[in-house]
């Protein structure tokens, strides 16, 4: 951000080519002393604390899955699922050791 602000002040009318700009910033970072970098490290630490606090209070992403509401309506089954529910027991009874995947393949062929 500091590099961007400096660039805007020096060249306010020149558009920024991101690839070249990031290369220049990278070179500048590599040539900075530890003392100069420490300022940015401190800023990053405070941002990290702020981010962690916000993520702790943020609810939906916790657990990875949404809880389902049991009162919502279910979509009606498709034609294939109605067909499947009718013919699945017949195929299963004629081929007792068949896997679910093979049953589905046979039903798909039918």
Secondary structure, DSSP 8 states (H G I E B T S, - for coil): -HHHHHHHHH-TTS---HHHHHHHHHHHHHHS-HHHHHHHHHHHHHHHHHHHHHHHH--TTTTSS----TTS------HHHHHHHHHHHHHHHHSTT--HHHHHHHHHH-
